Amino acid sequence: MIMRALVFTGPGEAEVREVPEPVAGAGQVVVDVERAGVCGTDVELFTGEMSYLHNGRSSYPLRPGHEWAGIVTATGAGVDGSWLGRRVTGDTMIACGDCRRCRSGRHHVCARMRELGIADGLPGALAEKLAFPAAYLQALPDGMDATVGALVEPGGNAQRAVAAAALEPGERLLVLGTGTIGLLAALIARSRGIEVHLLGQHLDFARSLGFDQSWTRETLPGLEWDAVVDATNAPAMPGLAVELVEPGRRVVYIGLSGTPSTVDSRDIVLKDVTAVGILGASAGLADAVSAYASGNVNPQALVAAVTGLDDVAGVLAGNRPVGAGAGPKILVDPRR
């Protein structure tokens, strides 16, 4: 049996290929993918800018896709049969499970960690079907559709960023960046009673979500920022975050610039700032599911369009689908 899957064959080169359907090995399930997201990491893998392509963790040909939701249609040996028919998503970070980091709850930084659809060895979800380790599945509640399910992974990243900011209700958060992660962090923080401000360039959509306190660098008011989350890819923003945050408070870095960014450690020390880096959604997946299921956070407005596999290369090259809305997120239905 064969299926269709997106394959990156080189920098700026992508094609939809017919490949063998996956089979559920021991400890694995097969998922029929209903929705998969396109994110900045996929763009970097497509363009060739992704650091993993230069340090040997990733290589072409590569099958991308790490934000996804679908239905379990097969289970391998040792997997509980109750997974069959369940709508699920899953962790991107697949670890060894045995090392000191894994045993201490830090599997997302395991030295032998593999990343679904990003690093070599685990074909991604921009395909009709996906083989996936059952131990890393995240069940979705009855009634949660695949569109929301595919936003759990970015939501988990945003959950971790907001938690790392360590704010109480009524305190003030500045989020740098109005892409998917920045807006999800803003939505999550607002649901917790935090006063949220956004700094970005394209602010009409953020304001349509009720974030009236959205600013450009030129209009940003001189308020006291109890925490700053940097969800941008601009190399100047990490330093700006330290400059803006209140002394003794926290800066959270979840964005990555394509070139090295500079932060003066003297500013961190002299302001007694805690700087936190966030890698991956692992510890935030369950919280994202809960936030979506409760209705406290509704991410659906962020989805501008749902397209098919044949259109993904164009999206990665910067072309928005015809009729796309104003949101930052493009989802893919691989069955189209």
VOKEGU-28086 format. One record per residue (C-alpha): x, y, z; residue number from 0; residue in three letters. Coordinates in steps of 0.02 Angstrom, whole numbers. Example, Ala and Ser with C-alpha at 12.3 -4.5 7.8 and 13.67 -1.06 7.14 Angstrom:
residues 2
{node {615 -225 390} 0 "ALA"}
{node {684 -53 357} 1 "SER"}
***
This chain:
residues 336
{node {0 0 0} 0 "MET"}
{node {58 176 -39} 1 "ILE"}
{node {12 349 20} 2 "MET"}
{node {53 530 -20} 3 "ARG"}
{node {180 626 84} 4 "ALA"}
{node {272 791 69} 5 "LEU"}
{node {460 772 47} 6 "VAL"}
{node {594 907 54} 7 "PHE"}
{node {726 855 -71} 8 "THR"}
{node {844 1003 -55} 9 "GLY"}
{node {848 1188 -10} 10 "PRO"}
{node {692 1266 -84} 11 "GLY"}
{node {637 1101 -159} 12 "GLU"}
{node {483 1004 -107} 13 "ALA"}
{node {372 876 -191} 14 "GLU"}
{node {227 763 -148} 15 "VAL"}
{node {281 583 -169} 16 "ARG"}
{node {198 415 -160} 17 "GLU"}
{node {282 319 -20} 18 "VAL"}
{node {244 156 71} 19 "PRO"}
{node {111 169 205} 20 "GLU"}
{node {182 150 380} 21 "PRO"}
{node {155 -9 480} 22 "VAL"}
{node {135 -4 669} 23 "ALA"}
{node {290 -81 745} 24 "GLY"}
{node {307 -135 926} 25 "ALA"}
{node {254 9 1038} 26 "GLY"}
{node {186 109 893} 27 "GLN"}
{node {19 162 820} 28 "VAL"}
{node {-28 217 646} 29 "VAL"}
{node {-127 379 636} 30 "VAL"}
{node {-232 438 490} 31 "ASP"}
{node {-181 622 488} 32 "VAL"}
{node {-328 741 479} 33 "GLU"}
{node {-236 906 503} 34 "ARG"}
{node {-54 959 507} 35 "ALA"}
{node {16 1131 537} 36 "GLY"}
{node {147 1228 439} 37 "VAL"}
{node {264 1324 554} 38 "CYS"}
{node {425 1424 552} 39 "GLY"}
{node {532 1270 582} 40 "THR"}
{node {460 1192 424} 41 "ASP"}
{node {504 1350 329} 42 "VAL"}
{node {684 1341 391} 43 "GLU"}
{node {697 1158 342} 44 "LEU"}
{node {627 1201 170} 45 "PHE"}
{node {744 1348 139} 46 "THR"}
{node {896 1258 209} 47 "GLY"}
{node {924 1384 349} 48 "GLU"}
{node {883 1264 491} 49 "MET"}
{node {1037 1235 599} 50 "SER"}
{node {1007 1047 606} 51 "TYR"}
{node {1043 1038 419} 52 "LEU"}
{node {1216 1107 455} 53 "HIS"}
{node {1261 1007 610} 54 "ASN"}
{node {1207 838 541} 55 "GLY"}
{node {1047 810 641} 56 "ARG"}
{node {941 830 485} 57 "SER"}
{node {972 794 303} 58 "SER"}
{node {879 786 138} 59 "TYR"}
{node {769 701 87} 60 "PRO"}
{node {664 746 239} 61 "LEU"}
{node {480 720 277} 62 "ARG"}
{node {417 867 383} 63 "PRO"}
{node {268 897 496} 64 "GLY"}
{node {265 903 687} 65 "HIS"}
{node {100 992 726} 66 "GLU"}
{node {-40 869 693} 67 "TRP"}
{node {-199 780 743} 68 "ALA"}
{node {-281 622 679} 69 "GLY"}
{node {-366 457 715} 70 "ILE"}
{node {-275 300 773} 71 "VAL"}
{node {-313 162 647} 72 "THR"}
{node {-187 27 694} 73 "ALA"}
{node {-86 -26 846} 74 "THR"}
{node {74 -126 859} 75 "GLY"}
{node {130 -256 984} 76 "ALA"}
{node {122 -200 1164} 77 "GLY"}
{node {3 -54 1131} 78 "VAL"}
{node {-163 -41 1222} 79 "ASP"}
{node {-301 -75 1098} 80 "GLY"}
{node {-408 63 1174} 81 "SER"}
{node {-310 188 1070} 82 "TRP"}
{node {-399 125 913} 83 "LEU"}
{node {-522 253 848} 84 "GLY"}
{node {-460 391 964} 85 "ARG"}
{node {-420 565 901} 86 "ARG"}
{node {-245 607 959} 87 "VAL"}
{node {-96 720 940} 88 "THR"}
{node {79 690 1007} 89 "GLY"}
{node {242 756 1073} 90 "ASP"}
{node {374 810 948} 91 "THR"}
{node {518 760 1061} 92 "MET"}
{node {546 571 1059} 93 "ILE"}
{node {680 524 1186} 94 "ALA"}
{node {775 370 1241} 95 "CYS"}
{node {680 356 1406} 96 "GLY"}
{node {829 285 1501} 97 "ASP"}
{node {955 423 1529} 98 "CYS"}
{node {971 538 1679} 99 "ARG"}
{node {882 679 1590} 100 "ARG"}
{node {735 570 1542} 101 "CYS"}
{node {721 497 1716} 102 "ARG"}
{node {718 673 1792} 103 "SER"}
{node {576 733 1681} 104 "GLY"}
{node {684 820 1551} 105 "ARG"}
{node {659 703 1404} 106 "HIS"}
{node {642 852 1286} 107 "HIS"}
{node {829 885 1306} 108 "VAL"}
{node {885 703 1300} 109 "CYS"}
{node {1052 688 1209} 110 "ALA"}
{node {976 549 1103} 111 "ARG"}
{node {812 639 1075} 112 "MET"}
{node {736 630 902} 113 "ARG"}
{node {613 759 836} 114 "GLU"}
{node {465 706 731} 115 "LEU"}
{node {471 782 558} 116 "GLY"}
{node {624 886 601} 117 "ILE"}
{node {774 775 636} 118 "ALA"}
{node {823 619 538} 119 "ASP"}
{node {738 455 575} 120 "GLY"}
{node {557 502 612} 121 "LEU"}
{node {453 545 457} 122 "PRO"}
{node {332 685 493} 123 "GLY"}
{node {146 716 486} 124 "ALA"}
{node {131 808 321} 125 "LEU"}
{node {72 643 250} 126 "ALA"}
{node {-87 542 242} 127 "GLU"}
{node {-29 424 380} 128 "LYS"}
{node {96 432 522} 129 "LEU"}
{node {184 297 624} 130 "ALA"}
{node {204 360 801} 131 "PHE"}
{node {263 292 970} 132 "PRO"}
{node {112 263 1083} 133 "ALA"}
{node {208 321 1237} 134 "ALA"}
{node {210 498 1167} 135 "TYR"}
{node {27 510 1115} 136 "LEU"}
{node {-85 644 1187} 137 "GLN"}
{node {-269 597 1187} 138 "ALA"}
{node {-391 731 1133} 139 "LEU"}
{node {-561 745 1218} 140 "PRO"}
{node {-720 692 1132} 141 "ASP"}
{node {-786 841 1036} 142 "GLY"}
{node {-617 923 1004} 143 "MET"}
{node {-599 932 816} 144 "ASP"}
{node {-439 902 719} 145 "ALA"}
{node {-412 1087 682} 146 "THR"}
{node {-398 1128 867} 147 "VAL"}
{node {-301 966 897} 148 "GLY"}
{node {-168 1019 772} 149 "ALA"}
{node {-142 1179 873} 150 "LEU"}
{node {-102 1085 1034} 151 "VAL"}
{node {84 1075 995} 152 "GLU"}
{node {108 1263 970} 153 "PRO"}
{node {-11 1289 1116} 154 "GLY"}
{node {101 1182 1225} 155 "GLY"}
{node {249 1292 1183} 156 "ASN"}
{node {148 1447 1226} 157 "ALA"}
{node {87 1368 1389} 158 "GLN"}
{node {266 1338 1443} 159 "ARG"}
{node {316 1516 1398} 160 "ALA"}
{node {175 1592 1500} 161 "VAL"}
{node {210 1477 1647} 162 "ALA"}
{node {394 1525 1641} 163 "ALA"}
{node {347 1709 1654} 164 "ALA"}
{node {284 1670 1831} 165 "ALA"}
{node {152 1807 1837} 166 "LEU"}
{node {3 1827 1951} 167 "GLU"}
{node {-169 1887 1893} 168 "PRO"}
{node {-167 2075 1868} 169 "GLY"}
{node {18 2084 1828} 170 "GLU"}
{node {76 2149 1660} 171 "ARG"}
{node {151 2044 1520} 172 "LEU"}
{node {229 2109 1360} 173 "LEU"}
{node {235 1984 1217} 174 "VAL"}
{node {355 2023 1076} 175 "LEU"}
{node {288 1952 913} 176 "GLY"}
{node {115 1924 841} 177 "THR"}
{node {141 1758 755} 178 "GLY"}
{node {56 1597 809} 179 "THR"}
{node {159 1570 967} 180 "ILE"}
{node {151 1751 1021} 181 "GLY"}
{node {-37 1759 998} 182 "LEU"}
{node {-65 1593 1085} 183 "LEU"}
{node {41 1653 1231} 184 "ALA"}
{node {-64 1811 1237} 185 "ALA"}
{node {-227 1713 1235} 186 "LEU"}
{node {-166 1596 1372} 187 "ILE"}
{node {-102 1737 1480} 188 "ALA"}
{node {-264 1833 1462} 189 "ARG"}
{node {-363 1679 1514} 190 "SER"}
{node {-262 1681 1676} 191 "ARG"}
{node {-308 1860 1718} 192 "GLY"}
{node {-142 1935 1663} 193 "ILE"}
{node {-140 2107 1581} 194 "GLU"}
{node {-71 2072 1408} 195 "VAL"}
{node {14 2192 1288} 196 "HIS"}
{node {85 2146 1118} 197 "LEU"}
{node {226 2223 1018} 198 "LEU"}
{node {234 2187 832} 199 "GLY"}
{node {217 2256 657} 200 "GLN"}
{node {51 2192 592} 201 "HIS"}
{node {-71 2229 731} 202 "LEU"}
{node {-244 2232 653} 203 "ASP"}
{node {-269 2046 679} 204 "PHE"}
{node {-207 2052 859} 205 "ALA"}
{node {-330 2193 894} 206 "ARG"}
{node {-470 2091 814} 207 "SER"}
{node {-439 1962 951} 208 "LEU"}
{node {-469 2094 1083} 209 "GLY"}
{node {-289 2143 1113} 210 "PHE"}
{node {-316 2330 1101} 211 "ASP"}
{node {-152 2361 1191} 212 "GLN"}
{node {-48 2313 1040} 213 "SER"}
{node {99 2423 997} 214 "TRP"}
{node {239 2455 875} 215 "THR"}
{node {413 2493 942} 216 "ARG"}
{node {379 2677 911} 217 "GLU"}
{node {213 2682 1004} 218 "THR"}
{node {257 2565 1149} 219 "LEU"}
{node {213 2656 1311} 220 "PRO"}
{node {338 2672 1452} 221 "GLY"}
{node {251 2552 1571} 222 "LEU"}
{node {326 2433 1697} 223 "GLU"}
{node {334 2261 1616} 224 "TRP"}
{node {324 2124 1747} 225 "ASP"}
{node {381 1995 1618} 226 "ALA"}
{node {426 1994 1434} 227 "VAL"}
{node {404 1846 1317} 228 "VAL"}
{node {507 1854 1157} 229 "ASP"}
{node {415 1755 1024} 230 "ALA"}
{node {502 1834 875} 231 "THR"}
{node {641 1783 756} 232 "ASN"}
{node {725 1953 757} 233 "ALA"}
{node {903 1958 824} 234 "PRO"}
{node {878 2127 909} 235 "ALA"}
{node {730 2071 1014} 236 "MET"}
{node {818 1968 1150} 237 "PRO"}
{node {918 2120 1203} 238 "GLY"}
{node {765 2231 1196} 239 "LEU"}
{node {671 2110 1309} 240 "ALA"}
{node {804 2128 1444} 241 "VAL"}
{node {804 2316 1421} 242 "GLU"}
{node {615 2327 1444} 243 "LEU"}
{node {580 2204 1585} 244 "VAL"}
{node {565 2263 1765} 245 "GLU"}
{node {718 2229 1875} 246 "PRO"}
{node {705 2067 1969} 247 "GLY"}
{node {578 1993 1849} 248 "ARG"}
{node {583 1871 1703} 249 "ARG"}
{node {619 1866 1518} 250 "VAL"}
{node {562 1712 1423} 251 "VAL"}
{node {640 1667 1256} 252 "TYR"}
{node {541 1554 1141} 253 "ILE"}
{node {582 1631 972} 254 "GLY"}
{node {742 1594 876} 255 "LEU"}
{node {826 1712 755} 256 "SER"}
{node {910 1651 598} 257 "GLY"}
{node {1070 1739 648} 258 "THR"}
{node {1151 1754 820} 259 "PRO"}
{node {1068 1878 937} 260 "SER"}
{node {1161 1981 1066} 261 "THR"}
{node {1113 2002 1248} 262 "VAL"}
{node {1229 2097 1365} 263 "ASP"}
{node {1247 1987 1519} 264 "SER"}
{node {1289 2144 1620} 265 "ARG"}
{node {1109 2202 1592} 266 "ASP"}
{node {1044 2035 1655} 267 "ILE"}
{node {1154 2040 1809} 268 "VAL"}
{node {1133 2223 1854} 269 "LEU"}
{node {943 2210 1836} 270 "LYS"}
{node {939 2041 1926} 271 "ASP"}
{node {837 1970 1781} 272 "VAL"}
{node {795 1786 1763} 273 "THR"}
{node {809 1731 1581} 274 "ALA"}
{node {720 1569 1533} 275 "VAL"}
{node {733 1474 1369} 276 "GLY"}
{node {589 1366 1307} 277 "ILE"}
{node {622 1217 1193} 278 "LEU"}
{node {472 1118 1140} 279 "GLY"}
{node {295 1088 1200} 280 "ALA"}
{node {317 925 1296} 281 "SER"}
{node {273 983 1471} 282 "ALA"}
{node {137 1099 1407} 283 "GLY"}
{node {36 981 1296} 284 "LEU"}
{node {-88 925 1429} 285 "ALA"}
{node {-115 1103 1488} 286 "ASP"}
{node {-147 1160 1309} 287 "ALA"}
{node {-277 1024 1286} 288 "VAL"}
{node {-362 1074 1449} 289 "SER"}
{node {-362 1259 1403} 290 "ALA"}
{node {-440 1223 1233} 291 "TYR"}
{node {-566 1097 1300} 292 "ALA"}
{node {-626 1215 1436} 293 "SER"}
{node {-657 1354 1312} 294 "GLY"}
{node {-543 1471 1409} 295 "ASN"}
{node {-432 1482 1256} 296 "VAL"}
{node {-502 1469 1080} 297 "ASN"}
{node {-363 1457 950} 298 "PRO"}
{node {-472 1431 796} 299 "GLN"}
{node {-467 1614 741} 300 "ALA"}
{node {-280 1596 712} 301 "LEU"}
{node {-310 1475 568} 302 "VAL"}
{node {-311 1572 404} 303 "ALA"}
{node {-340 1424 289} 304 "ALA"}
{node {-340 1236 270} 305 "VAL"}
{node {-254 1178 113} 306 "THR"}
{node {-192 1017 32} 307 "GLY"}
{node {-21 936 18} 308 "LEU"}
{node {5 1000 -159} 309 "ASP"}
{node {-5 1180 -98} 310 "ASP"}
{node {119 1167 46} 311 "VAL"}
{node {276 1209 -56} 312 "ALA"}
{node {195 1372 -108} 313 "GLY"}
{node {148 1412 71} 314 "VAL"}
{node {326 1379 127} 315 "LEU"}
{node {388 1496 -9} 316 "ALA"}
{node {280 1634 64} 317 "GLY"}
{node {122 1621 -41} 318 "ASN"}
{node {-41 1624 57} 319 "ARG"}
{node {-182 1516 -10} 320 "PRO"}
{node {-317 1604 -109} 321 "VAL"}
{node {-454 1662 8} 322 "GLY"}
{node {-347 1644 165} 323 "ALA"}
{node {-401 1743 317} 324 "GLY"}
{node {-296 1860 420} 325 "ALA"}
{node {-231 1733 547} 326 "GLY"}
{node {-50 1675 549} 327 "PRO"}
{node {-76 1486 542} 328 "LYS"}
{node {-98 1378 387} 329 "ILE"}
{node {-158 1200 415} 330 "LEU"}
{node {-151 1056 293} 331 "VAL"}
{node {-276 916 263} 332 "ASP"}
{node {-162 781 189} 333 "PRO"}
{node {-312 685 123} 334 "ARG"}
{node {-349 824 -4} 335 "ARG"}
***
